[in-house]
Amino acid sequence: MFGSIAALGAGLAVIGAGIGIGQVGGKAMEGISRQPEAAGKIQTAMIIAAALIEGAALFGVVVSFLGLK
């Protein structure tokens, strides 16, 4: 029973990260299309934000699997 709950928690963490990265990427593309000269700064900020979102998702997956014990 607890294994399925942990898998559900891990899945929710990954879905949340996917939605977050999709939002970041979409908004970055909108920003670059509006101001192409700022593409370098926008891309740098986008990569940093995506890395932070992935870190939070990994943390959620680890916490959900720690709940197995």
GIVENHU-V934757 format. One record per residue. RES is the residue in one letter. SS is DSSP state (A for helix, B for strand, O for the rest). PSI is psi in radians with two decimals (NA if undefined). BURIAL is b if it has 24 or more other C-alpha atoms within 12 Angstrom, else e. Layout:
res=RES ss=SS psi=PSI burial=BURIAL
res=RES ss=SS psi=PSI burial=BURIAL
//
This chain:
res=M ss=O psi=-0.76 burial=e
res=F ss=A psi=-0.50 burial=e
res=G ss=A psi=-0.67 burial=e
res=S ss=A psi=-0.57 burial=e
res=I ss=A psi=-0.71 burial=e
res=A ss=A psi=-0.69 burial=e
res=A ss=A psi=-0.65 burial=e
res=L ss=A psi=-0.74 burial=e
res=G ss=A psi=-0.71 burial=b
res=A ss=A psi=-0.71 burial=b
res=G ss=A psi=-0.72 burial=e
res=L ss=A psi=-0.66 burial=e
res=A ss=A psi=-0.72 burial=b
res=V ss=A psi=-0.68 burial=b
res=I ss=A psi=-0.74 burial=e
res=G ss=A psi=-0.71 burial=e
res=A ss=A psi=-0.69 burial=b
res=G ss=A psi=-0.74 burial=e
res=I ss=A psi=-0.75 burial=e
res=G ss=A psi=-0.78 burial=b
res=I ss=A psi=-0.61 burial=b
res=G ss=A psi=-0.74 burial=e
res=Q ss=A psi=-0.78 burial=e
res=V ss=A psi=-0.81 burial=b
res=G ss=A psi=-0.74 burial=b
res=G ss=A psi=-0.78 burial=e
res=K ss=A psi=-0.59 burial=e
res=A ss=A psi=-0.71 burial=b
res=M ss=A psi=-0.66 burial=e
res=E ss=A psi=-0.76 burial=e
res=G ss=A psi=-0.71 burial=e
res=I ss=A psi=-0.64 burial=e
res=S ss=A psi=-0.50 burial=e
res=R ss=A psi=-0.66 burial=e
res=Q ss=O psi=1.46 burial=e
res=P ss=A psi=-0.44 burial=e
res=E ss=A psi=-0.30 burial=e
res=A ss=A psi=0.30 burial=e
res=A ss=A psi=-0.67 burial=e
res=G ss=A psi=-0.80 burial=e
res=K ss=A psi=-0.71 burial=e
res=I ss=A psi=-0.73 burial=b
res=Q ss=A psi=-0.70 burial=b
res=T ss=A psi=-0.80 burial=e
res=A ss=A psi=-0.63 burial=e
res=M ss=A psi=-0.76 burial=b
res=I ss=A psi=-0.71 burial=e
res=I ss=A psi=-0.77 burial=e
res=A ss=A psi=-0.70 burial=e
res=A ss=A psi=-0.67 burial=b
res=A ss=A psi=-0.69 burial=e
res=L ss=A psi=-0.68 burial=e
res=I ss=A psi=-0.74 burial=b
res=E ss=A psi=-0.67 burial=b
res=G ss=A psi=-0.73 burial=e
res=A ss=A psi=-0.67 burial=b
res=A ss=A psi=-0.74 burial=b
res=L ss=A psi=-0.70 burial=b
res=F ss=A psi=-0.75 burial=e
res=G ss=A psi=-0.69 burial=b
res=V ss=A psi=-0.76 burial=b
res=V ss=A psi=-0.77 burial=e
res=V ss=A psi=-0.70 burial=e
res=S ss=A psi=-0.62 burial=b
res=F ss=A psi=-0.43 burial=e
res=L ss=A psi=-0.38 burial=e
res=G ss=O psi=-0.02 burial=e
res=L ss=O psi=-0.45 burial=e
res=K ss=O psi=NA burial=e
//
